[in-house]
């Protein structure tokens, strides 16, 4: 079981309120991603759940029990740190065994769990090495192994992939998703990378300055961002946000249209502009269209084979079915 | 390109390193050579080939018993080091793991005491030692040596403890370790190399301390540094005997230093290498 409930949880450092009263329900078995720009309080929130920081107010319930004042060791949670935080003087085997040793798990049971975790994480050949002799990806897997063997009620991940190179990050992303599919244990994952959030989460919690801006499935957030912040944060490349008369024509203070929802044509369309920078990814091409009179640049996603060059005049047509409208406060309009 | 030095540059650096090392080591080498000369040879002038006589060593040993100051040196060096660790470990621990806004200031203040010339406090300390009956006692000198090296010991340990990442301790806490387990299984094993090199360096500093040991002792508590000084007498210069005494005084610490080179280098460059 791993149901976690936050009730009006608050955190202050001195006079600074980093988390204003915050409520959140995390269901058993869910993969929840906390996402937001740096300094938004997502890591602090995770550390509050872990018990590594004391709350300044409110309650944290784990499986219905009040765990607000329970020390981290007794919460039954396992955490994977950004820096891996392996014990450098212990072998991989001893690192993985450490939580079980602390819990007094019998030796044969320890050996069984280590063997099974090592097999699942491809660490069998490295069990007798020290962390210093491993690559970044292997160290991350040891950290995950150490978390798995505890059989925790929930896993907490604090930006676990940010120290890895791009290729390794994609691989580990898949491994963590597979792990979740296999174990079906609650996972809370903190990242500033919205691609990680979109690809891994069952539920995304978008945070800004300690406030929850929106909670929902990746596609809910993509289809119906509740405000301008979420609209700009979720989706890559970012949603185009247009203000002024064009927004007024649609009865809104700001309209938003995603790059993939704009049709591009050399001959006809709603908005005229000039091709600035274009990025060819092979499968897709991103055009940054200038001089439209709507915004500095309008980003457009088009097919990989499209033949347009710097300086060419283009016509853009937004897909009206995917147009997002926001009021003066930046909230989504019906 | 810049990282791959050419063979010529490598040879050049090696030769330069040897020259510097030789210049630094030469006084010790010449002391050893002189100790193996007769007194006549010793005052005859610069000469690198001694007659390999051990007569100076015999003379030194028969005039002043070597073992008494040697025992004192061991007791003072080891005693003051252990005492310093007992005080410095909790102090450095507290400053490294729960710093306050004054921590930096306290550390700087501690270090600043090392910037003052020792002779500035000689008179008050001499008087204190005289009045409290600590003059020429091992206990008095042990405390004195502990106090003068304490700032360095605290600084070294502080820097070492600071290198232990906080996340590792948090990981241990998440893994179910109690405070006792955390200290026993995670912190201490990670801090032991740092404590060991601090200890080694402090033993050497205490062993070589000459100012206070000469000022505050006469015979009973006099360590080897005072033993050497007793051979530079105003009645005449006995270079060979003085050298023999010096060799006997530095030999133990030189041998210890040789065998613990790796730890010492780590201690001396603390904080500089990850």
Interface residues (C-beta under 8 A of the other chain):
Chain A: X50 X52 X71 X72 X73 X74 X77 X78 X79 X81 X82 X83 X85 X86 X87 X88 X89 X98 X99 X102 X103 X146 X150
Chain B: X165 X167 X168 X170 X171 X172 X173 X174 X175 X176 X177 X178 X181 X185 X186 X189 X190
